[in-house]
């Protein structure tokens, strides 16, 4: 539990401190399509087993220790539970018009995992990824 919290907080702080968090994504056009398109491209690639491409889609070319640890943790889930069968969006929550949280279940054969992905659009010029968390505890799927 401590490791998960440490990973989530570290990734959050990394994204928050980054001066240009969306620079790697500008060419893809996802900022105008909306955060759902970006999040679901990431999850589509995870379901296809293309973990490296999935993380490049989500975070660009960042190679932080936290991202490496998260990929290692997910690889363990793939080994333990098999490849995911798909995903479901279970929550779309807005705070005003500039902040959105998307919660997805990544559907492994025996146990789902949760992803909360946060986007920010302060000036109505396009969405920016601000943070994401990954949870192994399915109880978090019910938390708001």
Residue pairs with C-beta under 8 A, 6 or more apart in sequence:
4 134
4 135
4 136
7 66
7 69
7 70
7 73
7 134
8 133
8 134
10 64
10 65
10 66
11 64
11 66
11 67
11 70
11 131
11 132
11 133
12 131
12 133
14 62
14 64
14 66
15 21
15 129
15 130
15 131
15 132
16 130
16 131
21 128
21 129
21 130
22 31
22 126
22 127
22 128
22 129
23 60
24 59
24 60
24 61
24 62
25 31
25 38
25 60
25 129
28 38
28 57
30 37
30 38
30 41
30 127
31 38
31 125
31 126
31 127
31 128
32 126
34 127
35 100
35 102
35 117
35 119
35 127
35 129
36 89
36 92
36 102
38 57
38 58
38 119
38 127
38 129
39 102
39 104
39 115
39 117
40 87
40 89
41 57
42 54
42 55
42 57
42 58
42 117
43 54
43 87
43 104
43 106
43 115
45 51
45 53
45 54
45 57
46 54
46 74
46 84
46 87
46 106
47 83
47 84
47 85
47 86
47 87
47 106
49 78
49 83
51 71
51 74
51 75
51 78
52 71
55 67
55 71
58 117
58 129
58 132
59 67
59 129
70 134
73 134
74 134
77 108
77 113
77 136
78 84
81 108
81 109
81 110
81 111
82 108
82 109
82 110
83 108
84 106
84 107
84 108
85 107
85 108
85 109
86 107
87 104
87 105
87 106
87 107
88 104
88 105
88 107
89 102
89 103
89 104
90 103
90 104
90 105
90 141
91 101
91 102
91 103
91 144
92 100
92 101
92 102
92 103
93 100
93 101
93 103
93 144
94 100
94 101
95 101
97 121
97 124
98 120
98 121
98 122
98 124
99 118
99 119
99 120
99 121
100 118
100 119
100 121
100 127
101 116
101 117
101 118
102 116
102 117
102 118
102 119
103 114
103 115
103 116
103 117
103 141
104 114
104 115
104 117
105 112
105 113
105 114
105 141
106 112
106 113
106 114
106 115
111 138
112 138
112 141
113 134
113 135
113 136
113 138
114 133
114 134
114 135
114 137
114 138
114 140
114 141
115 132
115 133
115 134
115 135
116 132
116 133
116 135
117 129
117 131
117 132
118 129
118 130
118 131
118 132
119 127
119 128
119 129
119 130
120 127
120 128
120 130
121 127
121 128
135 141
